[in-house]
Amino acid sequence: MIKNQFINQNKLNKFTNTIADKIKNGFVIVERNDKMPFTILVKEGKKVNHGFNFFVCCATFGMWSLPWLYLTQVSSRTKKILIAIDEDGNIFEENCYMG
């Protein structure tokens, strides 16, 4: 599989388990490279029902506007992450910014 002096089977198992956990949480593998090793995963954002949220906002006299804004800006955004093993053999996870 990977022939690197810094990466042992234990690290590869942890790398694979980290990816499996992300897949269980709804992420999908977009790109994977076993030579480097790294994996890029994407999770589509949730669709916000603006009609329902507008109704709730009116019913609560505007108090629902902050949670609605949060849902619109944070929850509905597509998430893209990179999981990789660095030169020291440590597994790290980083957010990828989408333009």
DSSP file with accessible surface (Angstrom, degrees, kcal/mol):
  #  RESIDUE AA STRUCTURE BP1 BP2  ACC     N-H-->O    O-->H-N    N-H-->O    O-->H-N    TCO  KAPPA ALPHA  PHI   PSI    X-CA   Y-CA   Z-CA
    1    1 A M              0   0  153      0, 0.0     2,-0.5     0, 0.0    33,-0.0   0.000 360.0 360.0 360.0 -98.4    0.0    0.0    0.0
    2    2 A I        -     0   0   26      2,-0.1     2,-0.9     1,-0.0    33,-0.1  -0.856 360.0-162.6-103.3 125.9    1.9    3.1    1.2
    3    3 A K        +     0   0  197     -2,-0.5     2,-0.4    32,-0.1     5,-0.1  -0.759  37.8 134.6-107.9  85.3    5.7    2.7    1.4
    4    4 A N    >   -     0   0   60     -2,-0.9     3,-0.9     3,-0.4    -2,-0.1  -0.999  54.1-139.4-134.1 136.0    6.7    5.6    3.7
    5    5 A Q  T 3  S+     0   0  170     -2,-0.4    -1,-0.1     1,-0.2    -2,-0.0   0.730 103.3  50.4 -68.7 -20.1    9.2    5.4    6.6
    6    6 A F  T 3  S+     0   0  102      1,-0.1     2,-0.5     2,-0.0    -1,-0.2   0.630  99.5  72.2 -91.0 -15.3    7.0    7.7    8.7
    7    7 A I    <   -     0   0   16     -3,-0.9    -3,-0.4    78,-0.0     2,-0.2  -0.899  59.2-179.4-111.0 123.0    3.7    5.9    8.2
    8    8 A N     >  -     0   0   88     -2,-0.5     4,-1.9    81,-0.1     3,-0.2  -0.568  45.5 -95.4-109.7 177.5    3.0    2.6    9.9
    9    9 A Q  H  > S+     0   0  119      1,-0.2     4,-2.4     2,-0.2     5,-0.2   0.853 121.4  58.9 -63.5 -33.8    0.0    0.3    9.7
   10   10 A N  H  > S+     0   0  124      1,-0.2     4,-2.1     2,-0.2    -1,-0.2   0.923 107.1  46.4 -61.0 -44.9   -1.4    1.8   13.0
   11   11 A K  H  > S+     0   0   65      1,-0.2     4,-2.6     2,-0.2    -1,-0.2   0.886 111.3  52.2 -65.4 -39.4   -1.5    5.3   11.5
   12   12 A L  H  X S+     0   0   11     -4,-1.9     4,-2.6     2,-0.2    -2,-0.2   0.893 108.6  50.6 -64.7 -39.0   -3.1    4.0    8.3
   13   13 A N  H  X S+     0   0   75     -4,-2.4     4,-2.5     2,-0.2    -2,-0.2   0.915 111.7  47.3 -63.6 -42.1   -5.8    2.3   10.3
   14   14 A K  H  X S+     0   0  130     -4,-2.1     4,-2.3     2,-0.2    -2,-0.2   0.904 111.8  51.4 -66.0 -39.7   -6.5    5.5   12.2
   15   15 A F  H  X S+     0   0    2     -4,-2.6     4,-2.0     2,-0.2    -2,-0.2   0.941 112.1  46.2 -60.2 -47.0   -6.6    7.4    8.9
   16   16 A T  H  X S+     0   0   57     -4,-2.6     4,-2.5     1,-0.2    -2,-0.2   0.898 112.0  51.0 -65.4 -40.1   -9.1    5.0    7.5
   17   17 A N  H  X S+     0   0   98     -4,-2.5     4,-2.3     2,-0.2    -1,-0.2   0.878 107.7  53.2 -66.2 -37.4  -11.2    5.1   10.6
   18   18 A T  H  X S+     0   0   34     -4,-2.3     4,-1.8     2,-0.2    -2,-0.2   0.925 111.1  46.3 -62.7 -43.2  -11.3    8.9   10.5
   19   19 A I  H  X S+     0   0    4     -4,-2.0     4,-2.3     1,-0.2    -2,-0.2   0.921 110.7  52.8 -64.9 -42.3  -12.5    8.8    6.9
   20   20 A A  H  X S+     0   0   38     -4,-2.5     4,-2.1     1,-0.2    -2,-0.2   0.896 107.4  52.2 -62.0 -38.8  -15.1    6.1    7.8
   21   21 A D  H  X S+     0   0   87     -4,-2.3     4,-1.1     1,-0.2    -1,-0.2   0.902 109.3  49.4 -63.8 -40.2  -16.4    8.3   10.6
   22   22 A K  H  <>S+     0   0   43     -4,-1.8     5,-2.2     1,-0.2     3,-0.3   0.893 108.8  52.3 -66.5 -38.3  -16.8   11.2    8.3
   23   23 A I  H ><5S+     0   0   80     -4,-2.3     3,-1.7     1,-0.2    -2,-0.2   0.902 106.0  54.4 -64.7 -38.0  -18.7    9.1    5.8
   24   24 A K  H 3<5S+     0   0  169     -4,-2.1    -1,-0.2     1,-0.3    -2,-0.2   0.805 104.2  56.9 -63.4 -28.4  -21.1    8.0    8.5
   25   25 A N  T 3<5S-     0   0  101     -4,-1.1    -1,-0.3    -3,-0.3    -2,-0.2   0.265 132.1 -89.3 -88.6  10.6  -21.8   11.7    9.2
   26   26 A G  T < 5S+     0   0   43     -3,-1.7    18,-0.3     1,-0.3    -3,-0.2   0.467  80.9 137.5 103.3   1.2  -22.9   12.3    5.6
   27   27 A F      < -     0   0   19     -5,-2.2     2,-0.4    16,-0.1    -1,-0.3  -0.484  38.3-150.4 -79.5 154.4  -19.6   13.2    3.9
   28   28 A V  E     -A   42   0A  97     14,-2.4    14,-2.5    -2,-0.1     2,-0.4  -0.980  20.9-113.8-125.9 137.2  -18.8   11.8    0.4
   29   29 A I  E     +A   41   0A  62     -2,-0.4    12,-0.2    12,-0.2     3,-0.1  -0.560  35.3 170.6 -73.2 126.7  -15.3   11.1   -0.9
   30   30 A V  E     +     0   0A  87     10,-3.0     2,-0.3     1,-0.4    11,-0.2   0.775  68.8   6.9-101.4 -40.2  -14.4   13.4   -3.8
   31   31 A E  E     -A   40   0A  98      9,-1.6     9,-3.0     2,-0.0    -1,-0.4  -0.998  61.6-177.7-147.6 140.8  -10.7   12.7   -4.2
   32   32 A R  E     -A   39   0A  94     -2,-0.3     2,-0.4     7,-0.2     7,-0.2  -0.997   5.0-175.1-142.5 136.7   -8.4   10.2   -2.6
   33   33 A N  E   > -A   38   0A  51      5,-2.8     5,-2.0    -2,-0.4     3,-0.1  -0.959   5.6-174.9-132.8 114.2   -4.6    9.7   -3.0
   34   34 A D  T   5S+     0   0   67     -2,-0.4    -1,-0.1     3,-0.2     5,-0.1   0.622  82.3  61.1 -85.2 -11.0   -3.0    6.7   -1.3
   35   35 A K  T   5S+     0   0  185      1,-0.1    -1,-0.2   -33,-0.1   -32,-0.1   0.837 120.5  21.7 -82.3 -33.3    0.5    7.7   -2.3
   36   36 A M  T   5S-     0   0  127      2,-0.1    -2,-0.2    -3,-0.1    -1,-0.1   0.888 110.2-127.6 -80.1 -39.6    0.5   11.0   -0.5
   37   37 A P  T   5 +     0   0    1      0, 0.0    48,-1.7     0, 0.0     2,-0.3   0.822  56.0 125.1 -90.5 140.2   -1.9   10.0    1.5
   38   38 A F  E   < -AB  33  84A  39     -5,-2.0    -5,-2.8    46,-0.2     2,-0.3  -0.983  33.8-157.7-153.5 160.3   -4.9   12.4    1.6
   39   39 A T  E     -AB  32  83A   0     44,-2.5    44,-2.8    -2,-0.3     2,-0.5  -0.997   7.1-152.3-141.4 136.6   -8.6   12.4    1.1
   40   40 A I  E     -AB  31  82A  26     -9,-3.0   -10,-3.0    -2,-0.3    -9,-1.6  -0.954  18.7-172.6-110.8 128.4  -11.0   15.2    0.3
   41   41 A L  E     -AB  29  81A   0     40,-2.6    40,-2.6    -2,-0.5     2,-0.4  -0.910   7.2-159.3-122.2 149.6  -14.6   14.9    1.4
   42   42 A V  E     -AB  28  80A  22    -14,-2.5   -14,-2.4    -2,-0.3     2,-0.4  -0.973   4.8-168.2-130.0 141.1  -17.7   17.0    0.8
   43   43 A K  E     - B   0  79A  72     36,-2.9    36,-2.8    -2,-0.4   -16,-0.1  -0.989  24.1-129.9-129.1 121.2  -21.0   17.3    2.6
   44   44 A E        -     0   0  143     -2,-0.4    33,-0.1   -18,-0.3    34,-0.1  -0.409  28.7-111.9 -68.1 144.0  -23.9   19.1    1.0
   45   45 A G        -     0   0   24     31,-0.4    31,-0.3     1,-0.1     2,-0.2  -0.277  34.0 -97.1 -72.6 160.6  -25.6   21.7    3.1
   46   46 A K        -     0   0  153     29,-2.1     2,-0.4    31,-0.2    -1,-0.1  -0.536  36.7-114.8 -77.8 144.2  -29.1   21.4    4.4
   47   47 A K        -     0   0  202     -2,-0.2     2,-0.5     1,-0.0    -1,-0.1  -0.660  28.5-140.3 -81.3 129.0  -31.9   23.0    2.4
   48   48 A V        -     0   0   22     -2,-0.4     2,-1.2    24,-0.1     3,-0.1  -0.803   3.2-140.9 -94.8 128.9  -33.6   25.8    4.3
   49   49 A N     >  -     0   0  103     -2,-0.5     4,-2.1     1,-0.2     5,-0.2  -0.735  22.2-178.7 -87.2  93.7  -37.3   26.2    4.1
   50   50 A H  H  > S+     0   0   93     -2,-1.2     4,-2.4     1,-0.2     5,-0.2   0.837  76.1  57.8 -68.1 -32.4  -37.6   30.0    4.0
   51   51 A G  H  > S+     0   0   51      2,-0.2     4,-2.0     1,-0.2    -1,-0.2   0.943 110.2  43.0 -62.3 -46.9  -41.4   30.1    3.8
   52   52 A F  H  > S+     0   0  119      1,-0.2     4,-2.5     2,-0.2    -2,-0.2   0.914 114.3  50.8 -64.3 -43.7  -41.7   28.1    7.1
   53   53 A N  H  X S+     0   0    8     -4,-2.1     4,-2.4     1,-0.2    -1,-0.2   0.863 108.1  52.7 -65.5 -34.4  -38.9   30.2    8.8
   54   54 A F  H  X S+     0   0  123     -4,-2.4     4,-2.5     2,-0.2    -1,-0.2   0.926 109.5  49.5 -64.6 -41.8  -40.6   33.4    7.7
   55   55 A F  H  X S+     0   0  139     -4,-2.0     4,-2.6     2,-0.2    -2,-0.2   0.935 112.7  46.2 -61.5 -46.4  -43.9   32.2    9.3
   56   56 A V  H  X S+     0   0   27     -4,-2.5     4,-1.9     1,-0.2     8,-0.2   0.896 110.7  54.0 -64.1 -38.8  -42.1   31.3   12.5
   57   57 A C  H  <>S+     0   0   19     -4,-2.4     5,-3.5     1,-0.2     7,-0.3   0.926 111.8  44.2 -62.2 -42.9  -40.2   34.6   12.5
   58   58 A C  H ><5S+     0   0   70     -4,-2.5     3,-1.4     3,-0.2    -2,-0.2   0.902 112.0  52.9 -67.7 -40.1  -43.6   36.5   12.3
   59   59 A A  H 3<5S+     0   0   60     -4,-2.6    -1,-0.2     1,-0.3    -2,-0.2   0.802 112.6  44.2 -67.3 -28.1  -45.2   34.3   14.9
   60   60 A T  T ><5S-     0   0   50     -4,-1.9     3,-1.5    -5,-0.2    -1,-0.3   0.183 116.4-113.0-101.5  16.7  -42.4   35.0   17.4
   61   61 A F  T < 5S-     0   0  194     -3,-1.4    -3,-0.2     1,-0.3    -2,-0.1   0.876  77.5 -46.8  55.2  41.7  -42.3   38.7   16.6
   62   62 A G  T > <S+     0   0   29     -5,-3.5     3,-1.4    -6,-0.2     4,-0.3   0.360 110.2 115.3  89.5  -6.1  -38.9   38.6   15.0
   63   63 A M  T X  S+     0   0  156     -3,-1.5     3,-0.6    -6,-0.3    -2,-0.1   0.769  73.2  59.3 -68.4 -22.8  -37.1   36.5   17.7
   64   64 A W  T 3> S+     0   0   81     -7,-0.3     4,-2.3    -8,-0.2    -1,-0.3   0.528  80.4  90.8 -81.1  -3.8  -36.7   33.6   15.2
   65   65 A S  H <> S+     0   0   54     -3,-1.4     4,-2.4     1,-0.2    -1,-0.2   0.874  83.7  50.8 -64.9 -36.9  -34.6   35.9   12.9
   66   66 A L  H <> S+     0   0  127     -3,-0.6     4,-2.5    -4,-0.3    -1,-0.2   0.948 112.5  44.0 -69.0 -47.8  -31.3   35.0   14.5
   67   67 A P  H  > S+     0   0   48      0, 0.0     4,-2.7     0, 0.0    -2,-0.2   0.909 114.5  52.0 -61.7 -35.2  -31.7   31.2   14.3
   68   68 A W  H  X S+     0   0   50     -4,-2.3     4,-2.4     2,-0.2    -2,-0.2   0.925 109.2  49.1 -64.4 -43.0  -33.0   31.7   10.7
   69   69 A L  H  X S+     0   0   99     -4,-2.4     4,-2.6    -5,-0.2     5,-0.3   0.914 111.2  50.5 -62.5 -41.9  -30.0   33.7    9.8
   70   70 A Y  H  X>S+     0   0  138     -4,-2.5     4,-3.0     1,-0.2     5,-1.1   0.935 110.6  48.7 -61.1 -47.0  -27.7   31.0   11.3
   71   71 A L  I  <>S+     0   0   52     -4,-2.7     5,-1.4     1,-0.2    -1,-0.2   0.902 114.0  47.2 -59.2 -40.6  -29.5   28.3    9.4
   72   72 A T  I  <5S+     0   0   37     -4,-2.4    -2,-0.2    -5,-0.2    -1,-0.2   0.916 121.9  32.7 -69.5 -41.3  -29.2   30.3    6.2
   73   73 A Q  I  <5S+     0   0   97     -4,-2.6    -2,-0.2    -5,-0.2    -3,-0.2   0.830 132.6  19.7 -88.8 -33.2  -25.5   31.1    6.6
   74   74 A V  I ><5S+     0   0   60     -4,-3.0     3,-0.9    -5,-0.3    -3,-0.2   0.874 123.0  42.3-106.4 -54.5  -24.0   28.1    8.4
   75   75 A S  I 3 <S+     0   0   21     -5,-1.1   -29,-2.1     1,-0.2    -3,-0.2   0.815 113.4  52.1 -70.2 -30.5  -26.2   25.0    8.1
   76   76 A S  T 3 <S+     0   0   43     -5,-1.4   -31,-0.4    -6,-0.3    -1,-0.2   0.575  88.0 103.6 -84.3  -6.0  -27.0   25.4    4.4
   77   77 A R  S <  S-     0   0  150     -3,-0.9     2,-0.3    -6,-0.1   -31,-0.2  -0.532  77.0-117.3 -80.0 137.9  -23.4   25.8    3.3
   78   78 A T        -     0   0   41     -2,-0.2     2,-0.4   -33,-0.1   -34,-0.2  -0.552  29.6-144.0 -72.1 134.7  -21.6   22.9    1.7
   79   79 A K  E     -B   43   0A  91    -36,-2.8   -36,-2.9    -2,-0.3     2,-0.4  -0.859  16.9-175.0-106.1 137.3  -18.7   21.7    3.7
   80   80 A K  E     -BC  42  96A  69     16,-0.5    16,-3.3    -2,-0.4     2,-0.3  -0.997   8.6-180.0-132.3 125.3  -15.4   20.4    2.2
   81   81 A I  E     -BC  41  95A   4    -40,-2.6   -40,-2.6    -2,-0.4     2,-0.5  -0.913  20.1-144.3-128.4 155.9  -12.6   18.9    4.3
   82   82 A L  E     -BC  40  94A  33     12,-3.0    12,-2.6    -2,-0.3     2,-0.5  -0.973  12.2-170.9-116.6 128.9   -9.2   17.5    3.8
   83   83 A I  E     +BC  39  93A   0    -44,-2.8   -44,-2.5    -2,-0.5     2,-0.3  -0.992  24.3 149.4-119.4 127.1   -7.9   14.6    5.9
   84   84 A A  E     -BC  38  92A   8      8,-2.2     8,-2.6    -2,-0.5     2,-0.5  -0.925  46.0-116.1-149.1 171.4   -4.3   13.7    5.5
   85   85 A I  E     - C   0  91A  11    -48,-1.7     6,-0.2    -2,-0.3   -78,-0.0  -0.975  35.1-145.1-114.6 125.3   -1.1   12.3    7.1
   86   86 A D    >   -     0   0   45      4,-2.6     3,-1.7    -2,-0.5   -80,-0.0  -0.115  35.0 -85.3 -83.0-175.1    1.7   14.8    7.4
   87   87 A E  T 3  S+     0   0  145      1,-0.3    -1,-0.1     2,-0.1   -81,-0.0   0.763 127.9  53.9 -63.3 -26.7    5.5   14.2    7.1
   88   88 A D  T 3  S-     0   0  113      2,-0.1    -1,-0.3   -81,-0.0     3,-0.1   0.457 120.4-106.6 -87.0  -2.5    5.7   13.2   10.8
   89   89 A G  S <  S+     0   0    0     -3,-1.7     2,-0.3     1,-0.3   -81,-0.1   0.580  73.7 139.6  89.3  10.7    3.0   10.6   10.5
   90   90 A N        -     0   0   76    -83,-0.0    -4,-2.6     1,-0.0     2,-0.4  -0.701  50.1-129.4 -90.6 140.9    0.3   12.6   12.3
   91   91 A I  E     +C   85   0A  40     -2,-0.3     2,-0.3    -6,-0.2    -6,-0.2  -0.708  32.3 178.2 -88.4 133.4   -3.3   12.7   11.0
   92   92 A F  E     -C   84   0A  72     -8,-2.6    -8,-2.2    -2,-0.4     2,-0.4  -0.958  20.2-149.2-136.5 157.8   -4.8   16.1   10.5
   93   93 A E  E     -C   83   0A  90     -2,-0.3     2,-0.4   -10,-0.2   -10,-0.2  -0.986  17.7-179.8-126.8 134.5   -8.1   17.5    9.3
   94   94 A E  E     -C   82   0A 111    -12,-2.6   -12,-3.0    -2,-0.4     2,-0.3  -0.995  27.8-119.6-138.5 140.5   -8.5   20.9    7.6
   95   95 A N  E     -C   81   0A 102     -2,-0.4     2,-0.5   -14,-0.2   -14,-0.3  -0.593  24.6-145.0 -75.9 137.1  -11.4   22.8    6.2
   96   96 A C  E     -C   80   0A  39    -16,-3.3   -16,-0.5    -2,-0.3     2,-0.4  -0.891  14.3-132.2-101.5 133.1  -11.2   23.6    2.5
   97   97 A Y        -     0   0  213     -2,-0.5     2,-0.5   -18,-0.1   -18,-0.1  -0.724  15.5-147.2 -89.5 132.7  -12.7   26.9    1.5
   98   98 A M              0   0  103     -2,-0.4   -20,-0.0   -20,-0.2   -18,-0.0  -0.853 360.0 360.0-102.6 132.6  -15.0   26.8   -1.5
   99   99 A G              0   0  129     -2,-0.5    -1,-0.1     0, 0.0     0, 0.0  -0.085 360.0 360.0 -90.3 360.0  -15.0   29.8   -3.8
